Amino acid sequence: MLALSAAALPALAQSDRQVVQDMVTRSANVCPGHSTERTTPTVKAVPVGALRVMLERGLVMCPDRRLDAAAPAVFYGRLGVFAWNPEVPAGKTVIVQQIGAMTRKDDYPVETLVWDAKGTALKQQTVPMFEPRPGAAVLYKVR
């Protein structure tokens, strides 16, 4: 019986590939700016452990070409949405870095956080409001 139990445990864990696919699917369901070509490369750059935490907490990653080069990465805290401009090369780097830092601390402020292309937090920065796809529910779990 013990051998059977031990063999069954790995089957219950999601593969890394499935975790990435689940985040891309969540993005497709929630993000108006989603396309596989824009979303997948950045999702794949995030460590799988961080993606697992994000999926568990109901957080989502959304590409948003409305964000400008001066502020290419945003966390919409009230909604649990990490957004970046996929057309700004530094946007991907910064959002991956911020996701890693925030998931390690498991701390997600309710405020909107904005970063420049170097990863420096910006204060008093105006960014476009995030609006999910019509009919999409953002299922962020506040802890």
C-alpha positions as CSV (number, residue, x, y, z in Angstrom):
1,M,0.0,0.0,0.0
2,L,2.8,2.4,0.8
3,A,4.4,1.9,-2.7
4,L,1.0,2.7,-4.3
5,S,0.6,5.9,-2.2
6,A,4.1,7.1,-3.0
7,A,3.6,6.5,-6.7
8,A,0.3,8.4,-6.8
9,L,1.6,11.6,-5.2
10,P,3.6,12.9,-8.1
11,A,0.6,12.4,-10.4
12,L,-1.3,14.8,-8.2
13,A,1.2,17.7,-8.7
14,Q,0.8,19.8,-11.7
15,S,3.6,19.8,-14.2
16,D,5.5,23.0,-14.8
17,R,4.1,23.1,-18.3
18,Q,0.6,22.8,-17.0
19,V,1.2,25.7,-14.5
20,V,2.4,27.9,-17.3
21,Q,-0.6,26.9,-19.4
22,D,-3.0,27.6,-16.5
23,M,-1.7,31.2,-16.1
24,V,-1.9,31.8,-19.9
25,T,-5.5,30.5,-19.8
26,R,-6.3,32.8,-16.9
27,S,-4.8,35.7,-18.8
28,A,-6.9,34.8,-21.9
29,N,-10.1,34.8,-19.8
30,V,-9.4,38.1,-17.9
31,C,-7.1,40.3,-20.0
32,P,-8.5,42.4,-22.9
33,G,-4.9,42.8,-24.3
34,H,-4.2,39.1,-24.2
35,S,-2.7,37.2,-27.1
36,T,-0.7,34.0,-26.9
37,E,2.2,35.8,-28.6
38,R,2.3,38.7,-26.1
39,T,1.5,36.8,-22.9
40,T,3.3,33.4,-23.1
41,P,7.0,34.6,-23.3
42,T,6.6,36.7,-20.1
43,V,4.6,34.0,-18.2
44,K,7.4,31.5,-19.1
45,A,10.0,33.9,-17.7
46,V,8.3,33.8,-14.2
47,P,9.6,31.1,-11.9
48,V,7.1,28.2,-11.7
49,G,7.0,28.5,-7.9
50,A,5.8,32.1,-8.3
51,L,3.2,31.1,-10.9
52,R,1.9,28.4,-8.5
53,V,1.5,31.0,-5.7
54,M,-0.2,33.4,-8.2
55,L,-2.7,30.8,-9.3
56,E,-3.4,29.8,-5.7
57,R,-4.1,33.5,-4.8
58,G,-6.1,34.3,-7.9
59,L,-3.5,36.7,-9.3
60,V,-3.3,37.2,-13.0
61,M,-0.7,38.5,-15.6
62,C,-2.0,40.9,-18.3
63,P,-0.1,42.4,-21.2
64,D,-1.2,46.0,-21.7
65,R,0.1,48.0,-24.6
66,R,-1.5,51.2,-23.2
67,L,1.3,51.4,-20.6
68,D,4.0,53.7,-21.8
69,A,7.8,53.3,-21.8
70,A,8.2,55.5,-18.8
71,A,6.0,53.2,-16.7
72,P,5.9,49.8,-18.4
73,A,5.0,47.7,-15.4
74,V,2.0,47.9,-12.9
75,F,0.4,45.9,-10.1
76,Y,-3.3,46.7,-9.8
77,G,-3.5,45.7,-6.1
78,R,-7.2,45.9,-5.6
79,L,-7.7,43.5,-8.5
80,G,-4.6,41.3,-8.2
81,V,-3.4,42.1,-11.7
82,F,0.2,42.3,-12.8
83,A,0.4,44.3,-16.1
84,W,3.3,45.1,-18.4
85,N,3.8,46.6,-21.9
86,P,5.0,43.7,-24.1
87,E,6.4,46.2,-26.6
88,V,8.8,47.7,-24.0
89,P,11.6,45.2,-23.5
90,A,12.2,46.3,-20.0
91,G,8.5,45.9,-19.1
92,K,8.9,42.1,-19.1
93,T,12.1,42.2,-17.1
94,V,10.6,44.5,-14.5
95,I,7.3,42.7,-14.1
96,V,9.0,39.3,-13.7
97,Q,11.3,40.8,-11.1
98,Q,8.4,42.3,-9.1
99,I,6.3,39.2,-9.3
100,G,9.3,37.2,-7.9
101,A,9.8,39.7,-5.0
102,M,6.1,39.9,-4.1
103,T,5.4,36.2,-4.3
104,R,8.4,35.4,-2.1
105,K,7.0,37.8,0.6
106,D,3.4,36.7,-0.2
107,D,2.5,40.4,0.2
108,Y,0.2,42.1,-2.2
109,P,-0.8,45.7,-1.3
110,V,-4.2,46.9,-2.3
111,E,-2.7,50.1,-3.9
112,T,-1.7,50.3,-7.5
113,L,2.1,50.0,-7.8
114,V,3.9,51.4,-10.8
115,W,7.5,50.8,-11.9
116,D,9.8,52.4,-14.5
117,A,11.9,50.5,-17.0
118,K,14.7,50.1,-14.3
119,G,12.3,48.6,-11.7
120,T,12.2,51.8,-9.6
121,A,8.8,52.4,-7.9
122,L,7.1,55.5,-9.2
123,K,4.9,57.7,-7.0
124,Q,2.0,59.8,-8.2
125,Q,2.2,58.2,-11.7
126,T,-1.0,58.0,-13.7
127,V,-1.6,54.8,-15.6
128,P,-4.7,53.5,-17.5
129,M,-7.3,51.9,-15.4
130,F,-7.4,48.1,-15.7
131,E,-10.7,46.7,-17.0
132,P,-11.2,43.0,-17.3
133,R,-12.7,41.4,-20.4
134,P,-16.5,41.8,-20.4
135,G,-18.0,39.0,-18.3
136,A,-14.6,38.1,-16.7
137,A,-14.3,37.8,-13.0
138,V,-11.1,38.6,-11.3
139,L,-11.0,36.1,-8.4
140,Y,-8.3,37.7,-6.2
141,K,-8.2,36.1,-2.8
142,V,-7.4,38.8,-0.1
143,R,-5.6,37.3,2.8
